[in-house]
Amino acid sequence: ICEAETGTLHDGAGTESEHAGYTGTGFVDQLFGAAGVKLTINATEAISHRITVRYANANPGTGVASRRFTLTVNGTSDIPILFPPTSSWATWSSVTVLVPLSAGLNELDFHTGPQNNGPINIDHIIVSPATTITEDGVTLRIFNVNTALEELCDLKPGQTPNVDVLRP
């Protein structure tokens, strides 16, 4: 576990401990404008990793809504992350994104930006290699039966497609 409040805060981000249920000594808040937190993690190999973010997202002043943030990896890759609402600021949830990391130290910058829409609180992140498939299956509905499945989607090693073909 990498506690968010131990990271490098930038552009107005702060730390707080007013809402119960966090881990560590608090959480990162005041994520407005370009604010964010940078965390450095060490990856043992250059593969995709699961980044699980523990967060709270309740009534940010304009009503409860999913909030979109950006994860910038090593200063180059921008990955959008959607944080669904939680029932209160003391109710914590988590989202997981798949992120390619280099072997060695990697900088993860969780921040707001022009395409983002509101504040959340970030408690901690968990990083794990994505060597096995843990996601639920997805059904792909194909309307053009003349298109090969390989042209429509990329399967991960070990995944089997579940395809519904809809005919007129």
C-alpha positions as CSV (number, residue, x, y, z in Angstrom):
1,I,0.0,0.0,0.0
2,C,1.3,3.4,-0.9
3,E,-0.4,6.1,1.2
4,A,-1.4,9.1,-0.9
5,E,-0.6,11.6,1.8
6,T,3.1,10.6,1.7
7,G,3.4,11.6,-1.9
8,T,4.5,14.9,-3.4
9,L,1.6,17.4,-3.4
10,H,1.4,20.0,-6.2
11,D,-0.6,22.9,-7.4
12,G,-2.7,23.4,-4.2
13,A,-3.4,19.8,-3.2
14,G,-3.5,19.3,0.6
15,T,-3.8,16.6,3.2
16,E,-6.6,16.1,5.7
17,S,-7.9,13.6,8.3
18,E,-11.4,14.9,9.0
19,H,-13.3,12.0,7.5
20,A,-13.2,8.6,9.2
21,G,-12.1,5.3,7.6
22,Y,-8.9,6.3,5.9
23,T,-5.7,4.3,6.2
24,G,-2.3,5.8,7.2
25,T,-2.3,9.3,8.7
26,G,-4.9,10.9,6.4
27,F,-5.7,11.4,2.8
28,V,-5.1,13.9,-0.1
29,D,-7.8,16.5,-0.7
30,Q,-8.1,20.0,-2.3
31,L,-7.9,18.5,-5.7
32,F,-9.0,21.5,-7.8
33,G,-7.6,23.2,-10.9
34,A,-4.3,21.4,-11.7
35,A,-3.8,20.0,-8.2
36,G,-2.5,16.5,-7.7
37,V,-0.2,14.1,-5.9
38,K,2.8,12.3,-7.3
39,L,3.8,8.9,-6.0
40,T,6.9,6.9,-6.9
41,I,6.6,3.2,-7.1
42,N,9.1,0.5,-8.0
43,A,8.1,-2.1,-10.6
44,T,10.2,-5.3,-10.7
45,E,9.5,-5.8,-14.5
46,A,8.2,-3.8,-17.5
47,I,4.7,-5.1,-17.8
48,S,1.2,-3.8,-17.2
49,H,0.2,-3.3,-13.6
50,R,-3.1,-2.9,-11.8
51,I,-3.3,0.4,-10.0
52,T,-6.1,0.4,-7.4
53,V,-7.0,3.8,-6.0
54,R,-9.0,4.0,-2.7
55,Y,-11.0,7.2,-2.8
56,A,-14.1,9.1,-1.5
57,N,-16.3,11.2,-3.8
58,A,-19.4,12.7,-2.2
59,N,-21.3,16.0,-2.7
60,P,-18.6,18.2,-4.1
61,G,-20.8,21.3,-3.9
62,T,-22.5,20.9,-7.3
63,G,-24.2,17.6,-6.5
64,V,-23.0,14.0,-6.4
65,A,-21.5,12.9,-9.7
66,S,-18.8,10.6,-11.1
67,R,-15.5,12.6,-11.3
68,R,-12.9,12.2,-14.0
69,F,-9.2,12.6,-13.2
70,T,-6.0,12.0,-15.0
71,L,-3.2,9.6,-14.1
72,T,0.1,10.7,-15.8
73,V,2.7,7.9,-15.9
74,N,6.3,8.9,-16.0
75,G,5.4,12.3,-17.4
76,T,4.1,11.0,-20.7
77,S,1.1,8.7,-20.7
78,D,-2.2,10.3,-19.6
79,I,-4.8,7.7,-18.5
80,P,-8.3,8.9,-17.6
81,I,-9.8,7.5,-14.4
82,L,-13.5,7.7,-13.5
83,F,-14.4,7.8,-9.8
84,P,-18.1,6.9,-9.2
85,P,-19.9,8.6,-6.3
86,T,-19.7,7.3,-2.7
87,S,-22.5,7.9,-0.2
88,S,-20.4,10.2,2.0
89,W,-16.9,11.6,2.4
90,A,-16.3,8.9,5.1
91,T,-17.4,6.1,2.7
92,W,-14.4,4.8,0.8
93,S,-14.4,2.9,-2.5
94,S,-11.8,1.8,-5.0
95,V,-11.3,1.8,-8.8
96,T,-8.6,-0.2,-10.7
97,V,-6.9,0.8,-14.0
98,L,-4.4,-1.1,-16.0
99,V,-1.2,0.8,-16.5
100,P,2.0,0.0,-18.4
101,L,5.0,0.5,-16.1
102,S,8.8,0.4,-16.8
103,A,11.1,-1.8,-14.7
104,G,12.4,0.3,-11.8
105,L,11.1,3.6,-10.5
106,N,7.9,5.0,-12.0
107,E,6.2,8.3,-11.2
108,L,2.4,8.3,-11.0
109,D,0.8,11.7,-11.0
110,F,-2.9,11.7,-10.0
111,H,-4.2,15.1,-10.9
112,T,-7.0,17.3,-12.1
113,G,-6.9,19.1,-15.4
114,P,-8.9,20.7,-18.2
115,Q,-10.9,17.5,-19.0
116,N,-11.6,16.8,-15.3
117,N,-14.7,17.7,-13.4
118,G,-14.4,17.9,-9.7
119,P,-12.7,17.0,-6.4
120,I,-12.3,13.6,-4.8
121,N,-10.2,12.5,-1.8
122,I,-7.5,9.9,-2.4
123,D,-6.6,7.6,0.5
124,H,-4.0,5.2,-1.0
125,I,-3.0,3.1,-4.0
126,I,-2.2,-0.5,-4.4
127,V,0.1,-1.6,-7.3
128,S,0.2,-5.2,-8.5
129,P,1.5,-6.9,-11.6
130,A,-1.3,-7.8,-14.1
131,T,-0.2,-11.3,-14.8
132,T,-3.6,-13.0,-14.4
133,I,-7.0,-12.0,-15.6
134,T,-9.4,-11.0,-12.8
135,E,-11.9,-8.8,-14.7
136,D,-15.4,-10.0,-15.3
137,G,-16.1,-11.1,-18.9
138,V,-17.7,-8.8,-21.4
139,T,-20.2,-9.7,-24.1
140,L,-19.6,-8.1,-27.5
141,R,-22.6,-7.6,-29.7
142,I,-21.6,-7.7,-33.3
143,F,-23.9,-6.1,-35.9
144,N,-21.6,-6.6,-38.9
145,V,-21.1,-10.3,-39.1
146,N,-18.7,-9.8,-42.0
147,T,-16.0,-8.3,-39.7
148,A,-13.5,-10.7,-38.1
149,L,-13.5,-10.7,-34.3
150,E,-9.8,-9.9,-34.3
151,E,-10.6,-6.6,-36.0
152,L,-13.2,-5.6,-33.3
153,C,-11.4,-6.3,-30.1
154,D,-8.1,-7.4,-28.5
155,L,-8.3,-10.4,-26.2
156,K,-5.9,-10.8,-23.3
157,P,-4.0,-14.1,-23.0
158,G,-6.4,-16.7,-21.6
159,Q,-9.6,-14.8,-22.4
160,T,-12.3,-16.4,-24.4
161,P,-14.8,-14.3,-26.3
162,N,-18.5,-14.4,-25.5
163,V,-20.1,-13.2,-28.7
164,D,-23.8,-12.6,-29.5
165,V,-24.5,-12.3,-33.2
166,L,-27.7,-10.3,-33.9
167,R,-29.3,-11.1,-37.2
168,P,-32.0,-9.1,-38.9
